[in-house]
Amino acid sequence: MRVLCVAEKPSQARSVVQILSNGSFTTRNGRSRYNKNFDFQYRISGTFEQATMTSVAGHVTELDFPLNVRRWQSCNPLCLFTSPIVESIEERTRDIASNLELEARTATHLYIWTDCDREGEGIGYEVAEICRKVNPRIIVLRAHFSSVLPQEIHNAMQNPRGLDMRLVEAVRARAELDLRIGSALTRFQTLRLRSRFAAVEEKLISYGPCQFPTLGFVVDQFLRVESFVPETFWYIYLEHVKDDGKAVFTWRRQRLFDQEVCFAFYAQCVQTPLARVVSARMRPQEKWRPLPLTTVELQKCCARFLRMSPDNIMSVAEGLYNQGFVSYPRTETDQFDRNMDLRGIVAKLTQYPPFAEYAQKLGNGGFQWPRHGRNNDKAHPPIHPVAAAPNLTGDAKRVYEFITRRFLACCSQNAKGNATEVEVQVASERFNTKGLAIVARNYLEIYPYDRWAESTVPVYNEGDTFEPSVMEMRNGTTTAPRLLSEADLVDAMEKNGIGTDATHADHIKKIIDREYIFKGPDGRLTPSTLGVGLVEGYDSIGLELSLSKPYLRREMERELKQICEGTKTKSEVIRESINLYQAVYSKSVEEFGRLEQALSRCLQEEPRAGGWMPQGTTVGSDEVAKCPTCPEGALSLRARANGGGWMVGCSMYPQCHRVIWLPNIISAASVSDDNCAQCAQMNRGSVKLLDLKFRPGSLPPGAPSPYRGCILGCDELLSELFDIRPTTTGAGRSQPTQSRPQK
């Protein structure tokens, strides 16, 4: 038995192998300079077995379109909704994949140690498929863990599970939908708007199913701020000064926007200026401690209180997790399992000097089981510290201390106080005031982010009467709403189902990088003129489901969850989503002039005449014939990657390796509009003739140049020059083969 373990990141691999090997391992260089191999022994079923721990760096493979439609003007973007999809190793991960293949050849078991969430399951599947290609008999197992603690890591190794294929299918469905939808709309709006507006002719105007609704939240709030018109309001101010203090009373009607009506009420009070205490009561009041920490709450709170960006917050939190200081930071769960040893965690925090005294107090009888939230993703507990981390600095220390304060606050008692409420009546109008005396701060001692301020109220008894010290009719004006902060934006995304707790930060960063929005010195988000124009434009098209609103993406996220729950299949979700987005895309193209009008207003530029528009509904003219080897591929003419010559290859490469190399005697090549009559008689379907220009002296005397002919074996001259030999398939159809690559 030989075990291959694969973690999601190099740092995670080192942390896990340190625990599994008890610090006794040897390090080998792998094919990738950043992903080392760690050899160690581990006891499985009473026997020490040889094991290797290595890693990837996130996703190893990527989805893309076939080569014949990757060029932006090779086809109508509408075709991308239905074009075949190819999966291949990413260029940046070729060495990583090569290392996996090498290590898997001699392994009997593969343990997946990627993060235990939906995306981690998808990455684990990619790793498993790469290893299965070189070793079909390898047994694939899944280690499940929530923190890098010895007990949990050993338990994960001793009790592996299988990959959850429902999560895998959800990840792959999302990836395919994002590719198709994003590519189609990005190509269309970029090519069209570049050709119409000088201000954006060098820009990539990308569309993302999550990016645009996120942009929409920022633009909508910006427009509310811009269109805000302050209004004057009036109210009655009442104040009473006593020997034991001063009370300011609030009018029950709050404020009125009609001055004459407000004056009428005020006149009644002036005519009968005696105030009578209608009620005066004191009651105990509690301020609830916070719920256990989720990813969304971590992003919102750290953005608001620590002034950090969501992507930086998650990067720091993942670093703390990989170092074994906090639990897995991507979770929707806000309730702790009753089997968790939270008292043991509190005891560990007595070793962290800043909070040692408070942790000790909880351990000595102040501990209370945390509140039970409504969410449980069934994968990970709420974010919490798992070990003391005394040597941290900078952002790592700030985030760790916030997580630790939140956890200790969850394990504390509610803050307790006595609230005083007094209501008085002057003429027919009622006024009230409130006071608070804090009896026990409890969780507030460790969690300074919540405010609960004391305020004193003089002593009043029911039935008392007094003349107000001040009773005036005053006025004020309404104030504009504020632009969104990153915390506000995360909150809006979470409430509207845009993205997941793991992707919110990425979507915000993307629209900042695209210069759709800008982050001001005060942390508030302002859209660019381009961002405003795009959102206003799509809204003006009159779609029932606008591309800049959250409805479409929210529905998609709901269906992806249904895949995870097993109530829908991947193919069902893809088919339904594609049909919906295709209809929205077609309507957007038809009414795109409305968007251009909105963009013209925002950019203060008149659009140029004409401009690019998609033509046809089929893939571009580079296609020669359907591939005789694979059912979904097409043989297409394209230049070789190094710029030296031409080739006709399958669009499904690297899945299909069918290719015909054209020799260097060809100086130019193009696909004609004519079909080959002989191929049609041989049941090969539609096969286009090529127009080939030969270098001088390379053709037999009398042969025309340019030369039009078929390269699938029925043209004797080209078959001889290109060394093409027709062979017959089991279906009775001939296929061209090439005995050697042409130079």
C-alpha positions in Angstrom: 0.0 0.0 0.0 1.3 3.5 -0.9 -0.8 6.6 -0.1 -0.7 9.8 -2.1 -2.2 12.8 -0.2 -3.0 16.0 -2.1 -3.7 19.3 -0.3 -5.2 22.4 -1.9 -2.2 24.7 -1.1 1.5 24.2 -0.4 1.2 25.8 3.0 -1.7 23.5 3.9 0.3 20.4 2.8 3.2 21.3 5.1 0.9 21.9 8.0 -1.0 18.6 7.6 2.1 16.5 7.0 3.7 18.0 10.1 0.9 16.5 12.1 0.5 13.2 10.3 4.3 12.4 10.4 4.7 13.9 13.9 7.4 16.1 12.4 9.3 13.2 10.8 9.2 13.6 7.0 11.6 14.1 4.1 11.2 16.8 1.4 11.6 16.1 -2.3 11.4 18.6 -5.1 8.5 18.0 -7.5 7.9 19.0 -11.1 6.6 22.3 -9.7 9.1 24.5 -7.9 6.4 25.7 -5.5 4.7 22.4 -4.7 7.1 20.1 -2.7 6.6 16.4 -2.1 6.8 15.3 1.6 7.5 11.6 2.2 6.5 10.0 5.5 5.1 6.9 7.1 1.7 6.6 8.7 0.0 3.8 10.6 -3.1 2.6 8.9 -5.0 -0.4 10.3 -2.0 -1.2 12.6 0.6 -1.2 9.8 3.0 1.6 8.9 2.5 2.5 5.3 4.6 4.7 2.9 2.9 8.0 2.1 3.6 11.2 0.2 1.9 14.5 0.7 1.9 17.0 -2.1 -0.3 19.9 -3.2 -2.0 21.8 -6.0 -2.7 25.6 -6.1 -6.4 25.8 -6.5 -8.1 24.5 -9.6 -5.8 22.5 -11.9 -8.0 22.3 -15.0 -10.1 24.9 -16.8 -13.1 25.0 -19.1 -12.8 26.8 -22.4 -14.3 26.8 -25.9 -12.8 24.9 -28.8 -10.0 26.6 -30.7 -12.2 27.5 -33.7 -14.4 29.8 -31.5 -11.9 31.2 -29.2 -11.1 34.2 -31.5 -13.6 36.8 -30.6 -14.8 37.4 -34.1 -14.9 33.8 -35.2 -18.6 33.4 -34.4 -21.7 35.2 -33.3 -21.5 35.4 -29.4 -24.9 33.7 -29.3 -23.2 30.5 -30.5 -21.3 30.4 -27.2 -24.4 29.4 -25.3 -24.4 26.0 -27.2 -20.8 25.6 -28.4 -19.0 22.4 -27.2 -16.8 22.9 -24.1 -13.3 21.5 -23.7 -11.5 20.9 -20.4 -7.8 21.1 -20.2 -4.9 21.6 -17.8 -4.3 25.3 -17.2 -1.0 26.6 -18.5 0.1 27.7 -15.0 -0.6 24.3 -13.5 1.0 22.0 -16.1 4.0 21.2 -13.8 1.6 20.6 -10.9 -0.5 18.1 -13.0 2.7 16.4 -14.2 3.8 16.0 -10.6 0.4 14.4 -9.7 0.7 12.0 -12.6 4.2 11.0 -11.6 3.3 10.4 -8.0 0.0 8.6 -8.8 1.6 6.0 -11.0 2.9 4.0 -8.0 0.2 4.9 -5.5 -2.6 2.5 -4.4 -4.7 5.1 -2.6 -5.3 8.8 -3.2 -6.4 10.9 -0.2 -8.0 14.3 -1.1 -7.1 17.0 1.4 -8.6 20.0 -0.3 -10.7 22.5 1.6 -14.0 20.9 2.7 -16.4 23.1 0.8 -18.1 23.1 -2.6 -15.1 24.5 -4.4 -12.7 22.2 -2.6 -14.8 19.2 -3.7 -14.5 20.3 -7.3 -10.7 20.7 -7.0 -10.5 17.3 -5.4 -12.4 15.8 -8.4 -10.0 17.4 -10.8 -7.0 15.9 -8.9 -8.7 12.5 -8.8 -9.3 12.5 -12.6 -5.7 13.4 -13.4 -4.5 10.6 -11.2 -7.0 8.1 -12.6 -5.8 8.7 -16.1 -2.3 7.3 -15.3 -3.5 4.8 -12.7 -7.1 3.7 -13.2 -7.0 1.3 -10.2 -6.1 4.0 -7.7 -8.6 4.2 -4.8 -9.9 7.7 -4.2 -10.7 8.8 -0.6 -11.7 12.2 0.9 -10.3 13.5 4.2 -12.9 15.7 5.9 -11.7 18.3 8.4 -12.5 21.8 9.7 -9.3 22.8 11.4 -5.7 21.9 11.3 -5.6 20.4 14.7 -3.8 17.1 15.4 -7.0 15.3 16.7 -9.0 16.4 13.7 -6.3 15.7 11.1 -5.7 12.2 12.4 -9.4 11.5 12.6 -9.8 12.7 9.0 -6.9 10.3 7.9 -8.4 7.4 9.8 -12.0 7.9 8.7 -12.0 9.0 5.1 -15.1 9.4 3.0 -15.9 9.5 -0.7 -16.1 12.6 -2.8 -19.5 14.2 -2.8 -20.4 14.1 -6.5 -23.4 16.3 -6.0 -21.1 19.1 -4.8 -18.8 18.4 -7.7 -21.6 18.6 -10.2 -22.7 22.0 -8.7 -19.2 23.4 -9.1 -18.9 22.2 -12.7 -22.3 23.5 -13.6 -21.5 26.9 -12.2 -18.2 26.9 -14.1 -19.8 26.1 -17.4 -22.6 28.6 -16.9 -20.2 31.4 -15.9 -18.1 30.6 -19.0 -20.9 30.6 -21.5 -22.9 33.6 -20.1 -19.8 35.7 -19.3 -18.1 35.0 -22.6 -21.2 35.7 -24.8 -22.1 39.0 -23.1 -18.5 40.1 -22.7 -17.7 39.6 -26.3 -20.8 41.3 -27.5 -20.7 44.4 -25.4 -17.0 44.8 -25.7 -16.9 44.6 -29.5 -20.0 46.7 -29.9 -19.1 49.5 -27.5 -15.5 49.6 -28.6 -16.6 50.3 -32.1 -19.1 53.0 -31.0 -17.3 55.0 -28.2 -13.7 56.3 -28.3 -13.7 56.4 -24.5 -13.8 52.6 -24.2 -12.1 51.5 -27.4 -9.1 50.1 -25.4 -11.2 48.6 -22.5 -12.3 45.1 -21.8 -16.0 45.6 -20.9 -16.5 42.3 -19.1 -19.8 40.9 -17.9 -20.1 38.4 -15.1 -23.3 36.9 -13.8 -22.3 37.9 -10.2 -20.2 41.0 -11.1 -23.1 43.0 -12.8 -25.6 42.6 -10.0 -22.9 43.6 -7.5 -22.2 46.6 -9.7 -26.0 47.3 -9.7 -26.1 47.6 -5.9 -23.4 50.3 -6.0 -25.0 52.2 -8.9 -28.5 52.1 -7.4 -27.3 53.5 -4.1 -25.2 56.1 -5.9 -28.2 57.2 -7.9 -30.3 57.4 -4.7 -27.7 59.7 -3.2 -27.4 61.8 -6.4 -31.2 62.2 -6.8 -31.8 63.0 -3.1 -33.5 66.3 -2.5 -33.5 67.5 1.2 -36.8 68.2 2.7 -37.6 70.5 5.7 -39.5 69.0 8.6 -40.8 70.4 11.9 -41.1 68.9 15.3 -41.9 69.8 19.0 -38.9 69.9 21.3 -39.5 69.3 25.0 -36.9 69.5 27.8 -37.2 69.4 31.6 -34.5 70.2 34.1 -34.7 68.9 37.6 -32.4 68.9 40.6 -31.4 65.3 39.9 -30.8 65.8 36.2 -32.1 66.8 32.8 -34.5 64.9 30.5 -35.0 65.5 26.8 -38.4 64.1 25.5 -39.1 62.8 22.0 -42.4 63.7 20.4 -44.4 60.6 19.6 -45.2 61.9 16.1 -41.4 62.3 15.5 -41.6 64.9 12.8 -44.1 66.4 10.3 -43.4 67.8 6.8 -46.3 70.3 7.0 -45.4 73.4 9.0 -49.0 74.5 9.5 -50.1 71.2 10.9 -47.1 71.0 13.2 -47.8 74.6 14.4 -51.4 73.7 15.2 -50.2 70.9 17.6 -47.6 73.2 19.1 -50.2 75.9 19.7 -52.3 73.4 21.7 -49.3 72.6 23.9 -48.5 76.3 24.5 -52.1 77.0 25.5 -51.9 74.1 28.1 -48.2 73.9 29.0 -48.5 71.6 31.9 -46.9 68.1 31.4 -48.4 65.2 33.2 -46.5 61.9 33.7 -48.7 59.2 32.1 -46.3 56.3 32.9 -42.9 55.8 34.5 -41.5 52.3 34.7 -38.2 50.5 35.2 -37.6 47.1 33.9 -34.6 44.8 33.4 -33.1 44.9 29.9 -30.5 42.7 28.2 -28.3 43.3 25.2 -27.9 40.0 23.4 -24.4 38.6 22.8 -23.5 38.0 19.1 -24.2 34.8 17.2 -21.3 32.5 16.3 -19.2 33.9 13.4 -19.9 33.1 9.7 -17.9 34.1 6.7 -20.2 36.8 5.7 -20.2 38.3 9.3 -16.4 38.1 9.3 -16.2 40.1 6.1 -18.8 42.6 7.2 -17.4 43.2 10.7 -13.7 43.3 9.7 -14.5 45.7 6.8 -16.5 47.9 9.2 -14.4 47.8 12.4 -10.9 47.0 11.1 -11.1 48.9 7.8 -9.9 45.9 5.7 -11.1 44.9 2.3 -13.0 41.6 2.0 -10.4 39.9 -0.1 -7.7 40.9 2.3 -9.8 39.6 5.2 -10.2 36.2 3.6 -6.6 36.0 2.6 -5.5 36.7 6.2 -8.1 34.3 7.7 -7.0 31.5 5.4 -3.4 32.1 6.5 -4.4 31.7 10.1 -6.3 28.6 9.3 -3.3 27.0 7.5 -1.2 27.8 10.6 -3.6 26.0 12.8 -4.8 29.1 14.8 -8.5 29.3 13.6 -11.0 26.9 12.1 -11.9 26.8 8.5 -12.9 30.4 7.6 -15.5 29.7 4.8 -18.8 28.6 6.5 -22.4 29.6 6.6 -23.0 27.9 10.0 -23.9 30.0 13.0 -24.5 27.3 15.6 -22.1 25.1 17.5 -22.6 21.4 17.7 -23.3 20.3 21.3 -20.5 17.7 21.0 -17.8 20.4 20.5 -15.5 21.0 23.5 -15.9 24.8 23.6 -14.7 24.9 27.3 -11.5 23.3 26.1 -11.0 26.0 23.5 -11.6 28.7 26.2 -9.0 27.0 28.4 -6.4 27.2 25.6 -7.1 30.9 25.3 -5.9 31.4 28.9 -2.4 31.1 27.2 -3.0 34.2 25.1 -2.0 37.1 27.3 -4.3 39.8 26.0 -7.4 37.7 26.8 -6.1 35.4 29.4 -7.8 37.0 32.3 -11.2 37.1 30.6 -10.8 33.5 29.4 -10.0 32.5 33.0 -13.1 34.1 34.2 -15.2 32.2 31.8 -13.5 29.0 32.9 -14.3 29.7 36.5 -18.0 29.7 36.0 -18.8 32.5 33.6 -19.1 30.2 30.6 -22.4 30.0 28.8 -23.2 27.9 25.7 -23.4 30.2 22.6 -26.7 31.2 21.0 -28.2 28.9 18.4 -28.4 30.6 15.0 -30.6 29.5 12.1 -28.0 28.4 9.6 -26.1 25.1 9.3 -24.2 24.2 6.1 -23.6 20.7 7.5 -19.9 21.0 6.6 -18.1 23.3 9.0 -18.6 24.8 12.5 -18.7 28.6 13.0 -15.3 30.4 12.7 -13.5 30.2 16.0 -10.0 30.1 17.4 -8.5 26.7 17.9 -5.1 27.6 19.5 -3.4 30.6 21.2 -1.3 32.6 18.7 0.9 34.9 20.8 3.4 35.9 18.1 1.2 37.3 15.4 1.7 40.9 14.1 -0.1 43.2 11.7 -3.4 42.2 10.0 -3.0 38.6 11.1 -3.1 39.7 14.7 -6.0 42.1 14.2 -8.1 39.4 12.4 -7.2 36.7 15.0 -8.1 38.9 17.9 -11.4 39.8 16.3 -12.3 36.1 15.8 -11.1 35.4 19.4 -13.1 38.3 20.9 -16.2 37.2 19.0 -15.8 33.6 20.2 -15.3 34.6 23.8 -18.3 37.0 23.6 -20.4 34.1 22.2 -19.5 32.1 25.3 -20.4 34.9 27.7 -23.6 36.1 29.3 -25.7 38.8 27.8 -25.1 42.4 29.1 -27.6 43.3 31.7 -29.1 46.6 32.7 -32.1 48.5 34.0 -34.1 50.5 31.5 -36.2 53.5 32.6 -39.1 54.7 30.3 -41.1 57.8 31.1 -44.1 59.0 29.0 -45.7 62.4 29.5 -48.7 64.2 28.0 -49.0 67.9 27.1 -52.4 68.9 25.9 -53.2 66.0 23.5 -49.6 65.3 22.5 -47.4 62.6 24.1 -43.6 62.6 24.6 -41.3 60.0 26.0 -37.7 59.6 27.2 -35.6 56.6 28.0 -32.6 56.0 30.3 -30.3 53.0 30.9 -28.2 51.9 33.9 -25.9 49.0 33.0 -25.7 46.5 35.8 -23.3 43.9 34.3 -21.4 44.5 31.1 -20.5 40.7 30.7 -19.7 40.1 27.0 -19.2 43.8 26.3 -16.0 43.6 28.4 -14.4 41.5 25.6 -16.3 42.7 22.6 -15.9 46.5 22.2 -17.6 46.5 18.7 -21.1 46.6 20.2 -22.2 49.8 21.8 -24.5 50.0 24.8 -24.2 53.5 26.4 -25.6 54.5 29.7 -28.0 57.5 30.0 -29.6 58.8 33.1 -33.1 60.1 33.6 -34.4 62.0 36.6 -36.9 60.3 38.9 -40.5 60.6 37.8 -43.6 59.0 39.3 -46.8 58.4 37.5 -49.2 61.3 38.0 -46.5 63.9 38.5 -47.0 67.2 36.8 -44.4 69.8 35.7 -43.9 72.8 33.5 -41.4 72.1 30.7 -38.1 74.0 31.0 -38.1 74.3 27.2 -40.9 73.7 24.7 -40.2 74.8 21.2 -41.3 74.1 17.6 -38.1 73.4 15.7 -37.2 72.4 12.2 -34.6 70.3 10.5 -33.8 68.9 7.1 -33.6 65.3 5.9 -30.1 64.0 5.1 -28.9 62.0 2.1 -28.2 58.3 2.4 -24.6 57.3 2.4 -22.8 55.5 -0.4 -22.2 51.8 0.2 -19.2 50.6 2.1 -17.7 47.2 1.3 -19.4 45.8 4.4 -22.8 47.2 3.1 -22.1 45.6 -0.3 -21.3 42.2 1.2 -24.5 42.5 3.2 -26.5 43.3 0.0 -24.9 40.4 -1.9 -25.6 38.0 0.9 -29.3 39.0 1.3 -29.9 38.8 -2.5 -28.1 35.5 -3.0 -25.3 36.9 -5.2 -22.3 34.5 -5.0 -21.4 32.6 -1.9 -19.6 33.4 1.3 -16.4 32.2 -0.4 -16.8 34.4 -3.5 -18.2 37.8 -2.3 -14.7 39.3 -1.9 -13.6 38.1 -5.4 -16.6 39.7 -7.1 -16.1 43.1 -5.4 -12.4 43.0 -6.3 -13.2 42.2 -9.9 -15.5 45.2 -10.4 -12.9 47.5 -8.8 -10.2 46.0 -11.1 -12.4 46.6 -14.1 -12.8 50.2 -13.0 -16.6 49.9 -12.8 -16.4 51.3 -9.3 -13.8 53.1 -7.1 -13.1 53.0 -3.4 -12.8 56.4 -1.9 -10.5 57.5 1.0 -13.5 57.0 3.4 -14.0 53.5 2.2 -17.2 54.3 0.4 -17.8 52.9 -3.1 -18.5 55.2 -6.1 -19.3 53.9 -9.6 -17.4 55.2 -12.6 -19.3 56.8 -15.5 -18.9 53.6 -17.4 -20.4 51.6 -14.5 -23.4 53.9 -14.3 -23.9 53.9 -18.0 -23.9 50.1 -18.2 -26.4 49.7 -15.3 -28.7 52.4 -16.5 -28.5 51.1 -20.0 -29.5 47.5 -19.1 -32.2 48.8 -16.9 -33.6 50.9 -19.7 -33.9 48.0 -22.1 -37.0 47.0 -20.2 -36.2 43.4 -19.4 -38.4 41.8 -16.8 -35.1 40.3 -15.4 -32.4 42.9 -15.9 -28.8 41.8 -16.2 -27.8 44.4 -13.6 -30.3 43.1 -11.0 -29.9 40.1 -8.7 -32.9 38.1 -9.8 -31.2 36.0 -12.5 -28.1 35.1 -10.5 -30.2 34.5 -7.3 -32.3 31.9 -9.2 -29.1 30.3 -10.5 -27.6 30.0 -7.1 -30.8 28.5 -5.8 -30.7 25.8 -8.5 -27.0 25.1 -7.8 -28.1 24.4 -4.2 -30.7 22.0 -5.5 -27.9 20.1 -7.3 -26.1 19.8 -3.9 -29.3 18.6 -2.3 -29.9 16.1 -5.0 -33.3 17.5 -6.2 -32.0 18.6 -9.6 -29.3 17.3 -12.0 -26.5 19.3 -13.5 -27.9 18.9 -17.0 -31.3 20.2 -15.9 -29.9 23.3 -14.3 -27.6 24.1 -17.2 -30.4 23.7 -19.7 -32.8 25.9 -17.8 -30.3 28.6 -17.1 -29.0 28.7 -20.7 -32.5 29.0 -22.1 -33.2 31.9 -19.7 -30.0 33.8 -20.4 -30.2 33.2 -24.1 -33.6 34.9 -24.2 -32.2 37.8 -22.1 -29.1 38.1 -24.4 -31.3 38.2 -27.6 -33.5 40.8 -26.1 -30.4 42.9 -25.0 -28.9 42.7 -28.5 -32.2 43.7 -30.1 -32.6 46.8 -27.7 -28.9 47.6 -27.3 -29.4 51.1 -28.7 -31.0 52.0 -25.4 -27.8 51.1 -23.6 -25.8 53.1 -26.0 -28.0 56.1 -25.3 -27.5 55.8 -21.6 -23.7 55.3 -22.1 -23.6 58.4 -24.4 -25.2 60.5 -21.6 -22.8 59.2 -19.0 -19.6 59.4 -21.1 -20.7 62.7 -22.7 -19.8 61.3 -26.1 -21.9 60.8 -29.2 -21.6 57.3 -30.5 -19.9 56.7 -33.9 -21.9 55.8 -36.9 -22.3 52.1 -37.7 -20.3 49.9 -35.5 -19.8 46.1 -35.0 -22.7 43.8 -34.9 -22.8 40.0 -34.7 -23.4 38.2 -38.0 -25.0 34.9 -38.6 -25.8 32.2 -36.0 -23.1 29.6 -36.8 -19.5 29.2 -36.0 -17.1 31.2 -38.2 -15.7 30.3 -41.6 -12.5 28.5 -40.4 -14.4 25.2 -40.1 -13.5 22.7 -42.8 -15.5 19.6 -41.8 -16.9 17.7 -38.9 -14.2 15.7 -37.1 -14.3 12.0 -38.2 -12.8 10.9 -34.8 -15.0 12.6 -32.2 -18.7 13.4 -32.4 -18.6 17.0 -31.1 -15.5 18.3 -32.8 -14.9 20.1 -36.0 -11.8 20.2 -38.2 -10.8 23.8 -38.5 -8.0 25.6 -40.4 -5.7 27.6 -38.2 -2.1 28.9 -38.0 0.4 26.9 -36.0 1.1 28.3 -32.5 4.7 29.3 -33.4 3.6 31.2 -36.5 5.2 28.7 -38.8 2.7 27.3 -41.3 -0.8 26.0 -41.1 -2.7 23.0 -39.7 -6.2 21.6 -39.8 -7.1 20.2 -36.4 -10.0 19.2 -34.2 -11.7 21.9 -32.2 -11.9 19.5 -29.2 -8.2 19.4 -28.6 -6.7 18.2 -26.2 -9.5 15.6 -25.9 -9.1 14.8 -29.6 -5.7 14.8 -31.3 -6.9 14.5 -34.9 -4.8 16.9 -37.0 -3.5 17.3 -40.6 -0.3 19.4 -40.8 0.1 21.5 -43.9 3.8 21.7 -45.2 5.8 24.9 -45.2 5.4 25.1 -49.0 2.0 26.6 -48.2 2.4 30.4 -47.9 -1.3 31.2 -47.4 -4.5 29.2 -46.7 -8.2 30.0 -46.4 -11.5 28.1 -46.3 -13.6 28.6 -49.5 -17.4 28.6 -49.7 -17.5 25.5 -52.0 -18.1 22.0 -50.7 -16.2 18.9 -51.9 -18.5 16.9 -54.2 -16.5 13.6 -53.8 -16.7 13.8 -49.9 -20.5 14.3 -50.2 -20.7 11.1 -52.3 -18.7 9.3 -49.6 -21.1 10.4 -46.8 -18.7 12.6 -45.1 -21.2 15.5 -44.9 -20.3 19.0 -45.7 -16.5 19.4 -46.4 -15.2 22.8 -47.5 -12.5 23.1 -50.1 -9.3 25.0 -49.2 -7.7 27.8 -51.2 -4.0 27.2 -50.9 -1.2 29.4 -52.1 2.1 27.6 -52.7 5.6 28.9 -52.6 7.2 29.4 -56.1 8.6 26.1 -57.5 6.9 23.8 -55.1 4.0 22.7 -57.4 4.3 20.4 -60.5 4.4 22.3 -63.8 1.0 23.4 -64.9 -0.6 23.2 -61.5 -2.5 26.4 -60.6 -1.6 28.6 -57.7 -3.7 29.5 -55.7 -4.9 25.9 -55.7 -8.4 24.9 -54.6 -8.8 21.3 -53.3 -9.8 18.9 -50.6 -7.4 17.7 -48.0 -9.4 14.8 -46.7 -7.9 12.3 -49.1 -9.9 12.6 -52.3 -7.6 15.1 -54.0 -4.7 13.2 -55.5 -2.3 16.1 -55.7 -2.8 17.3 -52.1 -2.8 13.7 -50.8 0.6 13.2 -52.4 2.0 16.5 -51.2 0.7 16.2 -47.7 1.2 12.4 -47.4 -2.6 11.8 -46.7 -3.9 8.2 -46.9 -7.6 7.5 -46.6 -8.6 4.6 -44.3 -12.0 3.1 -43.6 -13.9 3.2 -40.3 -16.2 0.5 -39.1 -19.1 2.6 -40.4 -17.8 2.3 -43.9 -16.7 5.9 -44.1 -13.2 6.8 -45.1 -11.0 9.0 -42.8 -7.9 10.8 -43.8 -4.7 9.9 -41.9 -1.3 11.5 -42.2 1.7 9.1 -41.8 4.0 11.8 -40.6 3.9 15.5 -39.7 4.8 17.8 -42.6 7.7 20.3 -42.4 
